[in-house]
């Protein structure tokens, strides 16, 4: 009898889990070239390509700590998709941002995760763990760059409907064959916007998702990309390139922001008092000179 009493609760729990999972949209993003067997030599795909090219537009001093830990940075870009590694994340159900057709935000999941990884990187950096910091920054880039894919801003509960899963996979596979090395075919789309801005990871993700969703002046929206999948259409290819380029520029902005917030050292406490005393002495001397009588009038 005790065994029979356990059956019904187990069935109810299993049914509830299936019901919940049935309402969760799992969205796969850009490729990483597979999951890496050796984190020191990460496999290379679109996520790596985007993350690495974002460094191109940073001054040397802003990116040096990442270059010194580049393997960790690139390895981190695969972790949001990777549930197999001991340090994997594998939360593909969070790789989306949805907007309503009235332009208001509906679901900010990927933006939240991008900011969380930024915050993790900040904490690791302040603790002196640059390997973990760069790995978290790599993961952060994943949550932002996924939003350059039309499928990551579409879903059953959105005003745009579900994406075509078959075309979604083909789209990302096609792009990956043109971004699976640092110098590759789609590098021709990259163009620095001319200025590094102070942008949070959260806002960068929302900006990219908004552009992917609504297009440019209402043209080439996520729905248009989903319904007009054809690489022989120049506008389709160009739109893909525009979104990749926007992702790279926005990630460069976020990494620039990280440098401003985490990397630039504050004045060491031991220097504050000496600097204050020097400034005070300078002020006193200047005031005395101004108060000293001019002998020409005596």
Residue pairs with C-beta under 8 A, 6 or more apart in sequence:
24 93
25 93
25 96
25 155
25 156
25 162
26 92
26 93
27 92
27 93
27 95
27 96
27 146
27 151
27 152
27 155
28 81
28 92
28 95
28 168
28 169
28 172
29 47
29 80
29 81
29 92
29 95
29 142
29 145
29 146
29 149
29 152
29 172
30 45
30 46
30 47
30 50
30 145
30 146
30 148
30 149
30 172
30 175
30 176
30 179
31 45
31 46
31 47
31 172
31 173
31 175
31 176
31 180
32 42
32 43
32 44
32 45
32 46
32 47
32 48
32 77
32 78
32 81
32 82
33 43
33 44
33 45
33 48
33 176
33 180
34 43
34 45
35 43
35 78
35 81
35 82
35 84
35 85
36 42
36 43
36 75
36 78
39 71
39 72
39 75
39 85
40 71
40 75
41 71
42 48
42 71
42 74
42 75
42 77
42 78
43 78
44 74
44 180
44 181
44 182
45 78
45 176
45 179
45 180
46 145
46 172
46 175
46 176
46 179
46 180
47 77
47 78
47 141
47 142
47 145
48 74
48 77
49 179
49 180
49 181
49 182
49 184
49 186
50 77
50 141
50 145
50 148
50 179
50 244
50 247
50 248
50 251
51 73
51 74
51 77
51 138
51 141
51 142
51 145
51 251
52 70
52 74
52 182
53 182
53 187
53 190
53 248
54 141
54 248
54 249
54 251
54 252
54 255
55 63
55 66
55 67
55 252
55 255
56 190
56 192
56 252
57 192
57 196
57 248
57 249
57 252
58 196
58 252
58 255
58 256
58 259
61 259
62 255
62 256
62 259
62 263
63 255
65 125
65 130
65 133
65 134
65 263
66 73
66 134
66 137
66 255
68 130
69 130
69 131
69 133
69 134
69 135
70 134
72 131
72 132
72 134
72 135
72 138
73 134
73 135
73 137
73 138
74 138
75 135
75 138
76 134
76 135
76 136
76 137
76 138
76 139
76 140
76 141
76 142
77 138
77 139
77 141
77 142
78 142
79 85
79 87
79 88
79 89
79 90
79 135
79 138
79 139
79 142
80 89
80 90
80 91
80 92
80 94
80 95
80 113
80 139
80 142
80 143
80 146
81 89
81 90
81 92
81 142
82 88
82 89
82 90
83 89
83 90
84 90
87 135
89 139
91 113
93 109
94 109
94 110
94 112
94 113
94 143
95 109
95 110
95 113
95 142
95 143
95 146
95 152
96 107
96 109
96 110
96 146
96 147
96 152
96 153
96 155
97 105
97 107
97 108
97 109
97 110
97 111
97 147
97 152
97 153
97 205
97 206
97 209
98 105
98 106
98 107
98 153
98 154
98 155
98 157
98 158
98 209
99 105
99 106
99 153
99 158
99 209
99 210
99 213
99 214
100 106
100 158
100 159
101 159
101 160
103 210
103 214
105 206
106 157
106 158
108 202
108 205
108 206
110 143
110 144
110 146
110 147
110 152
110 205
110 209
111 143
111 201
111 202
111 203
111 205
111 206
111 209
112 202
113 143
114 140
114 143
114 144
114 201
114 202
114 204
114 205
115 200
115 201
115 202
115 205
117 136
117 137
117 139
117 140
117 143
117 201
118 136
118 137
118 140
118 200
118 201
118 254
118 258
120 132
120 136
121 132
121 133
121 134
121 136
121 137
121 140
121 258
121 262
122 133
122 258
122 261
122 262
124 130
124 132
124 133
124 136
125 133
125 262
125 263
126 262
137 255
137 258
140 201
140 254
141 251
143 201
143 205
144 201
144 204
144 205
144 208
144 247
144 250
144 251
144 254
145 208
145 247
145 251
146 152
147 153
147 205
147 208
147 209
147 212
147 247
148 208
148 212
148 243
148 244
148 246
148 247
149 168
149 171
149 172
149 212
149 243
150 163
150 171
150 212
150 222
150 223
150 225
150 226
151 163
151 165
151 168
151 171
151 222
151 226
152 209
152 212
153 160
153 209
153 212
153 213
153 222
154 160
154 161
154 162
154 163
154 222
154 223
154 226
155 162
155 163
156 162
160 213
160 221
160 222
160 223
160 226
161 223
163 222
163 226
164 226
164 229
167 226
167 229
170 229
171 229
171 240
174 231
175 186
175 240
175 244
178 184
178 185
178 186
179 185
179 186
179 244
186 241
186 244
188 241
189 240
189 241
189 242
189 244
189 245
190 244
190 245
190 248
191 245
192 249
192 252
193 249
196 252
196 253
196 256
197 253
197 256
197 257
198 253
198 256
198 257
198 260
199 207
199 250
199 253
199 254
199 257
200 254
200 257
201 254
204 250
204 251
204 253
204 254
207 250
208 243
208 246
208 247
208 250
211 243
211 246
212 222
212 243
213 221
213 222
214 221
215 221
215 222
215 224
215 239
216 242
220 235
220 239
225 236
225 239
225 240
228 236
229 236
230 236
231 237
267 275
